[in-house]
Amino acid sequence: MGLLSWILVGVIAGILARFILPGRAPEGVVVTPLIGMAGAVVGGFVIRVLGGAGTTGFNIWSILVATLGAVILLAIYGLFAGPRRV
């Protein structure tokens, strides 16, 4: 996948992950794509361990895999960050 594809998949996956796991978080326009791109790596690893194909380009499957990974990352982040106090 090219750099632009990674960024687009990351943005989409990060936004979808935020819809799945909403909450009060400081992530913005820079961190959301980074979470999505890291989610693509994590999701690709998880799917490959289960015997499937990881991220394969800019397509629906890659977005779903990246979203899965981003949700996993956000859940882990939520466990370590704990409740936020304002």
N, C-alpha and C positions, 0 to 999 in steps of 0.2 A: 504494500500500500504506500502511496506517496504521502508526503508530509501534509498536503492539503486535505487528503482523504482522512488521515488520522485526526486532524483538527476538527473536520466536520463531524466525523463519527463521535469524537470526544464531546463536542458541544451538544449534539443530540442525545448521547447517552447520559451525559451529566444532567441535562434538563429532565430527561425521563426518570432518572434515579431520584432526583429531587421531588418529582411528583409522587413517586412510589414511597419514599421515605421523607415526608415533609418535616420541617422543624425549623427552629430558630438557629440558623447557622450563618457565619460571616462570609461564606463563599460568594464570590461575585463572578464577573465576566472572565476573570483570569483563572480562578481556581476551578470553576465548573468544568471547563474543557479538560483541565489537567486531571481531574478526578475521572472524567470519562475516558481519557486516553489510558490512564493507569488501569481503569476498569477493563479496558479492552485486553490488556495484558493478563490481568487476573482472570477475567472471564474466559479468555482463550486457553489459559492453563487448565482451568477447571473443566472446561468442555473437552479438551484433549485427554485429560486423565479419564474422563468418562467414556472416551472412545469416539468422540465426534470431531468435526472440523472446527477449528478456532475461527478467528477473524480472517476473512478471505477477500476483503476489498470493501468498497463502498456499496453495501447492499443491506437489506433488511436483516439477514442473519447476523452480520457483523455488528449491527446496531443493537440487536437483542443480546448478543454475547457481551458486548461492551457494557450494556445497561446492567446485565446480571453482575458483572464484575464491579461496576460502580456502586451498585446496591450493597454488595458484600463489603466494599471498602467503607462506605458510609456507615454501615452497621458496626463495623469494627471501630471506626472513629467515634461513633456514639458511645460505645462501651468504655472507651478510654477517656473520652472528654467528660463524661458524666453530665449531670444536670447543670445548666448554665444559670448563673445568677446575674440579674441586671441591677 
